[in-house]
């Protein structure tokens, strides 16, 4: 059986599979590889949403396990089932939250990776992909980071991801585990928890709330549609001889926060007056950018979603799926929102208005 056929019919373990990127990966695998078997593990914290996967509940070849990658007993029980492909999306991911509670990020993003790797070491897997981030490189003010660039994370989230990233590599170097590490730029698309920039701006605009822009709004990121990220991961599963390597995944769509806000407001025919500058967060990196040449040359993958098309489609998805995001903008979301954003405009409406 060739490698592509093995992926199409393989057994997948997707940790963090009820989150944004994980659930989009599951959706892609279920649609493209109907003969594959998929087990999702998710702790279902505030950002893990069962609604992201409800279409697959009870369908053949799909299984959901509620649990934590930091639980050694559960990880051993799960990996004992035998999996061809293990992809670790499970992580605490929000930079703003990491500033207020670094310990939780270290626990999940480092210790959780350790626990999962130990189970893979004991029970085996065909390939283990650790989903890292471009933020491990730190602030990049010129050119774009290649995979051999030094890691200089500047916030607790990025540092915890760098720890998990390097820990995963060490299990390849020391124990021979078939580990691959990916470092992707900022994802956007459907099913993203509304604390993140694009869904926050889109849903706030739909509610005629202010769009909180940190500082000058000139902080720049490369934006990649989640479907392009998912396709890159599948391309790596289908490629021989990539164990022990790091691959950047980017789309060369650099936009700053004000440009993103402008696109969303224009798509929804909302006024610029909704933009509200807020007190900048500590250590806010001005720019991230990665060079994806290695991935492109080794796998043939290329980003396929043009940013103008992707952002329009994404905004439309949030516009048409209020029943999905509206319940999320309550409780934990509003507690964090009111604590985190120090509005310079006292007229910002609260959740009860």
C-alpha positions as CSV (number, residue, x, y, z in Angstrom):
1,X,0.0,0.0,0.0
2,X,1.4,3.4,-0.9
3,X,1.6,6.2,1.6
4,X,-1.4,8.2,0.3
5,X,-3.6,5.1,0.4
6,X,-2.4,4.4,4.0
7,X,-3.3,7.9,5.0
8,X,-6.7,7.6,3.4
9,X,-7.5,4.4,5.2
10,X,-5.6,4.9,8.5
11,X,-6.4,5.3,12.1
12,X,-6.2,8.9,13.3
13,X,-5.9,10.2,16.9
14,X,-6.6,14.0,16.9
15,X,-6.0,15.6,20.3
16,X,-7.7,19.0,20.8
17,X,-10.0,17.9,18.0
18,X,-13.0,20.0,19.2
19,X,-11.1,23.2,18.9
20,X,-10.8,25.5,15.9
21,X,-8.0,24.0,13.8
22,X,-8.5,20.5,15.1
23,X,-12.2,20.3,14.2
24,X,-11.4,21.7,10.7
25,X,-8.8,18.9,10.4
26,X,-11.3,16.3,11.5
27,X,-13.9,17.7,9.0
28,X,-11.4,17.5,6.2
29,X,-10.4,13.9,7.0
30,X,-14.0,12.7,7.3
31,X,-14.9,14.3,4.0
32,X,-11.8,13.3,2.0
33,X,-11.0,10.0,3.6
34,X,-14.3,8.2,4.4
35,X,-12.5,4.9,5.0
36,X,-10.3,6.4,7.7
37,X,-11.0,6.0,11.4
38,X,-10.9,9.1,13.5
39,X,-10.7,9.3,17.3
40,X,-11.0,12.8,18.8
41,X,-9.7,13.6,22.3
42,X,-10.6,16.9,23.8
43,X,-10.9,18.2,27.4
44,X,-13.7,20.6,26.3
45,X,-12.4,23.6,28.0
46,X,-14.0,27.0,27.1
47,X,-12.6,26.9,23.6
48,X,-13.4,23.2,22.9
49,X,-16.9,23.1,21.4
50,X,-18.8,19.8,20.9
51,X,-20.9,21.7,18.3
52,X,-17.9,21.8,16.0
53,X,-18.2,18.0,15.6
54,X,-21.8,17.3,16.1
55,X,-22.2,16.3,12.4
56,X,-20.0,13.2,13.1
57,X,-21.5,12.0,16.3
58,X,-22.6,8.4,15.9
59,X,-21.2,8.0,12.4
60,X,-19.1,4.9,11.5
61,X,-15.4,5.4,11.9
62,X,-15.7,8.3,14.4
63,X,-15.2,8.2,18.1
64,X,-15.0,11.0,20.7
65,X,-13.2,10.8,24.0
66,X,-13.4,13.5,26.6
67,X,-10.1,13.8,28.4
68,X,-6.9,15.7,29.0
69,X,-3.5,15.0,27.3
70,X,-2.0,15.7,30.8
71,X,-3.6,12.5,32.1
72,X,-1.0,9.7,31.8
73,X,-3.4,6.8,32.4
74,X,-5.8,8.0,29.8
75,X,-3.1,8.6,27.3
76,X,-1.7,5.1,27.8
77,X,-5.2,3.6,27.5
78,X,-5.9,5.5,24.4
79,X,-2.6,4.9,22.6
80,X,-2.8,1.2,23.4
81,X,-5.6,1.1,20.8
82,X,-3.1,1.6,18.1
83,X,-3.0,4.6,15.7
84,X,-1.2,5.3,12.5
85,X,-1.4,9.1,12.8
86,X,-1.3,11.1,16.0
87,X,-1.8,14.9,15.6
88,X,-1.5,17.1,18.7
89,X,-3.7,20.2,18.4
90,X,-4.4,20.2,22.1
91,X,-3.0,23.5,23.6
92,X,-3.8,26.7,25.4
93,X,-3.4,29.1,22.6
94,X,-4.4,32.7,23.5
95,X,-1.5,35.0,24.1
96,X,-3.6,37.4,26.1
97,X,-4.7,34.7,28.5
98,X,-1.1,33.4,28.8
99,X,0.0,36.8,30.2
100,X,-2.5,36.4,33.1
101,X,-2.0,32.7,33.7
102,X,1.3,31.4,32.4
103,X,1.2,28.2,34.5
104,X,-1.8,26.7,32.8
105,X,0.0,27.2,29.4
106,X,3.2,25.5,30.7
107,X,1.1,22.6,32.1
108,X,-0.8,21.9,28.9
109,X,1.6,23.0,26.2
110,X,4.7,21.4,27.7
111,X,3.7,18.7,30.3
112,X,0.8,17.6,28.1
113,X,3.1,17.1,25.2
114,X,5.4,15.1,27.4
115,X,2.6,12.9,28.6
116,X,1.4,12.2,25.0
117,X,4.9,11.5,23.8
118,X,5.5,9.0,26.6
119,X,2.4,7.2,25.6
120,X,3.4,7.2,21.9
121,X,6.9,5.9,23.0
122,X,5.2,3.0,24.8
123,X,2.6,2.0,22.3
124,X,3.9,3.4,19.0
125,X,2.4,5.3,16.1
126,X,3.1,5.7,12.4
127,X,3.8,9.4,12.7
128,X,3.3,12.1,15.4
129,X,2.8,15.7,14.3
130,X,3.3,18.3,17.0
131,X,1.4,21.5,16.0
132,X,3.6,24.4,17.0
133,X,3.4,28.0,16.0
134,X,5.3,30.8,14.2
135,X,5.4,32.7,17.4
136,X,8.3,30.5,18.7
137,X,10.6,32.6,16.5
138,X,9.6,35.8,18.4
139,X,9.3,39.2,16.8
140,X,10.5,39.2,13.1
141,X,11.0,42.7,11.8
142,X,12.7,41.9,8.5
143,X,12.4,39.0,6.0
144,X,10.8,35.8,7.1
145,X,11.9,33.1,9.5
146,X,13.2,29.8,8.1
147,X,13.1,26.6,10.1
148,X,16.7,27.0,11.3
149,X,16.1,30.4,12.7
150,X,16.7,30.8,16.5
151,X,13.7,30.5,18.8
152,X,13.1,33.7,20.7
153,X,9.6,33.5,22.1
154,X,8.6,36.7,23.9
155,X,5.3,35.8,25.7
156,X,4.3,32.8,27.9
157,X,2.2,31.3,25.2
158,X,5.0,31.3,22.6
159,X,7.5,30.1,25.2
160,X,5.3,27.2,26.2
161,X,4.8,26.2,22.6
162,X,8.5,26.4,22.0
163,X,9.0,24.0,25.0
164,X,6.6,21.5,23.5
165,X,8.1,21.9,20.1
166,X,11.6,21.1,21.3
167,X,10.5,18.4,23.6
168,X,8.8,16.6,20.7
169,X,12.0,16.9,18.7
170,X,14.0,15.4,21.6
171,X,11.8,12.3,21.5
172,X,12.8,11.9,17.9
173,X,16.5,12.5,18.5
174,X,16.7,10.4,21.7
175,X,14.1,7.6,21.3
176,X,13.5,7.6,17.5
177,X,9.9,8.5,17.6
178,X,8.5,9.5,14.2
179,X,8.0,13.1,15.1
180,X,7.3,16.0,12.7
181,X,6.9,19.6,14.0
182,X,4.9,22.3,12.2
183,X,5.0,26.0,12.8
184,X,2.1,27.7,11.2
185,X,1.2,31.4,10.9
186,X,-2.1,32.9,12.1
187,X,-5.1,30.8,11.1
188,X,-8.6,32.1,10.3
189,X,-11.8,30.5,9.1
190,X,-15.0,29.0,10.4
191,X,-15.5,27.6,13.9
192,X,-12.9,29.8,15.6
193,X,-13.6,30.8,19.2
194,X,-14.7,34.5,19.2
195,X,-11.9,35.7,21.5
196,X,-9.5,35.5,18.6
197,X,-9.0,38.6,16.4
198,X,-11.0,37.9,13.2
199,X,-14.1,36.2,14.8
200,X,-14.0,38.8,17.6
201,X,-14.1,41.7,15.2
202,X,-16.7,40.0,12.9
203,X,-19.1,39.1,15.7
204,X,-18.6,42.5,17.5
205,X,-19.3,44.3,14.3
206,X,-22.4,42.2,13.7
207,X,-23.6,43.3,17.2
208,X,-22.5,47.0,16.6
209,X,-19.9,46.7,19.4
210,X,-16.5,48.3,19.3
211,X,-13.6,46.4,17.7
212,X,-10.8,46.6,20.3
213,X,-7.5,47.4,18.6
214,X,-4.4,47.1,20.7
215,X,-2.1,50.2,20.6
216,X,-1.5,51.6,17.1
217,X,-3.1,48.6,15.3
218,X,0.0,48.2,13.2
219,X,1.1,44.8,14.5
220,X,1.4,42.6,11.5
221,X,0.8,38.9,11.0
222,X,0.7,36.4,8.1
223,X,-2.8,35.0,7.7
224,X,-3.6,31.6,6.4
225,X,-7.0,30.0,5.9
226,X,-7.4,27.0,8.2
227,X,-8.2,24.8,5.2
228,X,-4.8,25.5,3.7
229,X,-3.2,24.6,7.1
230,X,-5.1,21.3,7.2
231,X,-4.1,20.4,3.6
232,X,-0.4,21.1,4.6
233,X,-0.7,18.6,7.5
234,X,-2.2,16.0,5.3
235,X,0.6,16.6,2.7
236,X,3.2,15.9,5.4
237,X,1.4,12.7,6.4
238,X,1.6,11.6,2.8
239,X,5.3,12.4,2.4
240,X,8.1,10.0,3.1
241,X,11.2,10.8,5.1
242,X,10.2,13.9,7.0
243,X,10.6,12.5,10.5
244,X,12.6,14.7,12.9
245,X,12.1,17.8,10.7
246,X,10.4,21.2,11.2
247,X,8.2,22.7,8.6
248,X,6.9,26.3,8.4
249,X,3.4,26.7,7.1
250,X,2.5,30.2,5.9
251,X,0.4,31.9,3.1
252,X,2.3,35.2,2.5
253,X,-0.7,37.2,3.4
254,X,0.7,39.9,5.7
255,X,-1.9,42.2,7.2
256,X,-1.9,44.4,10.2
257,X,-4.8,44.7,12.7
258,X,-6.2,47.9,11.2
259,X,-6.2,46.3,7.7
260,X,-8.1,43.3,9.1
261,X,-10.6,45.6,10.9
262,X,-11.1,47.5,7.6
263,X,-11.8,44.4,5.6
264,X,-14.4,43.1,8.1
265,X,-16.2,46.5,8.5
266,X,-16.4,46.9,4.7
267,X,-17.7,43.3,4.3
268,X,-20.5,44.0,6.8
269,X,-21.1,47.6,5.7
270,X,-20.3,48.9,9.2
271,X,-18.7,52.3,10.0
272,X,-15.0,52.9,10.9
273,X,-16.3,54.5,14.1
274,X,-16.6,51.0,15.6
275,X,-12.8,50.8,15.8
276,X,-11.6,51.5,19.3
277,X,-8.0,51.7,20.3
278,X,-7.2,50.0,23.6
279,X,-4.2,49.9,25.9
280,X,-1.6,47.7,24.3
281,X,-0.7,44.3,25.8
282,X,2.8,43.8,27.3
283,X,5.4,42.5,25.0
284,X,3.2,42.8,21.9
285,X,5.3,41.5,19.0
286,X,5.2,43.8,16.0
287,X,5.5,41.2,13.2
288,X,5.7,37.5,12.5
289,X,6.5,36.0,9.2
290,X,7.6,32.5,8.1
291,X,9.2,31.1,4.9
292,X,7.3,28.0,3.7
293,X,9.7,27.1,0.9
294,X,10.9,23.9,2.5
295,X,7.3,22.6,2.8
296,X,6.5,23.6,-0.7
297,X,9.6,21.9,-2.1
298,X,9.2,18.7,-0.1
299,X,5.5,18.1,-0.5
300,X,4.3,20.2,-3.4
301,X,1.8,21.9,-1.1
302,X,0.8,25.5,-1.9
303,X,-1.7,27.8,-0.2
304,X,-4.8,27.8,-2.3
305,X,-7.2,30.3,-0.6
306,X,-6.6,33.9,-1.6
307,X,-7.0,36.2,1.4
308,X,-9.7,38.4,-0.1
309,X,-11.8,35.4,-0.9
310,X,-11.0,33.7,2.5
311,X,-11.8,36.7,4.7
312,X,-15.1,37.4,2.8
313,X,-16.1,33.7,3.2
314,X,-15.2,33.7,6.8
315,X,-17.1,36.9,7.7
316,X,-20.1,35.5,5.8
317,X,-19.9,32.3,7.9
318,X,-20.1,34.2,11.1
319,X,-22.9,36.3,9.7
320,X,-24.8,33.1,8.8
321,X,-24.0,31.1,12.0
322,X,-25.0,33.4,14.8
323,X,-26.5,30.4,16.6
324,X,-23.0,28.9,16.8
325,X,-21.1,31.9,18.2
326,X,-23.8,33.8,20.2
327,X,-23.9,31.3,23.1
328,X,-20.1,31.5,23.3
329,X,-20.0,35.2,24.0
330,X,-21.1,34.9,27.6
331,X,-19.7,33.8,31.0
332,X,-16.0,33.0,30.6
333,X,-15.8,35.0,27.4
334,X,-17.2,38.3,28.9
335,X,-15.2,37.9,32.2
336,X,-12.0,37.8,30.2
337,X,-13.1,40.5,27.7
338,X,-14.0,43.1,30.4
339,X,-10.8,42.3,32.3
340,X,-8.5,42.4,29.3
341,X,-9.5,45.3,27.2
342,X,-8.9,48.7,28.7
343,X,-11.0,50.8,26.4
344,X,-10.0,54.4,25.8
345,X,-13.6,55.1,24.9
346,X,-15.8,54.8,28.0
347,X,-18.8,54.3,25.8
348,X,-18.1,50.7,24.9
349,X,-21.3,48.7,25.5
350,X,-21.1,45.8,27.9
351,X,-22.7,42.3,27.5
352,X,-25.8,43.3,29.2
353,X,-26.5,46.3,27.0
